[in-house]
Amino acid sequence: MDLHQQLFNYINKSGAPVALGWKHCQRVYHLARELSQHLNLDDEVLYIAALLHDTGKYPMYALPNVDHTLRSKGIATNMLKQSSFDPEKLPIVLEAVELHMHYSEPGFHDESVYLRDANILDHLGNIGIMKLFSLIGEDPLIGTPEDALDRAQMFAEALPKKVYTRTGRRIAVKRREETMRFLAGLKRQSYEYAWI
């Protein structure tokens, strides 16, 4: 079985919430490619990092009190060392996996920078709102629709400032506006969120 099929199986057997599983990984990968189209990134590194970046968050692999980025890095290390993956590329994949969150500084490699920006952007706009609402009851921070709305507001205010690349910042502004339009419309239609 090739590595790509192995990763697909790994994610699908992990108990990953739909919002954070295979399709999220695919969106992050394709968006990172779109953002970096003017560069010549290592596509294999980008793809593998995109598939493995959240594995430490999935129920089958998560550990209590361990940041999912570090857990994901450990899982990626073990998996890739046991495969035929090029060992010279391994440090770049691991950097991208470890530094993919908005609270991390961008890494030194372009693959890491663009993966991080793409992951941040996937938390904004229409797709970000859909993800938040699909995680109600599955994420400890999102127990109710009100929690999802609060998180959407927080993401819209904070995340665009975390995007590093110029193209990413332009997309972040648009996705922030999508989020704010949605929240404003929902607020009007639900009597200031009272009827959610």
Buried (B, 14 or more C-beta within 10 A) or exposed (E): EEBEEBBBEBBEEBEBBEBBBBBBBEBBBBBBBBBBEEEEBBEBBBBBBBBBBBBBBBEEBBEEEEBBBEBBBBBBBEBBEEBEBEEEBBEBBBBBBBBBBBEBEBBEBBBBBBBBBBBBBBBBBEBBBEBBBBBBEEBEEBEEBEBBBBBBEEBBEEBBEBBBBEBBBEBBEEBBBBBBEBBEEBBEEEEEBEEB
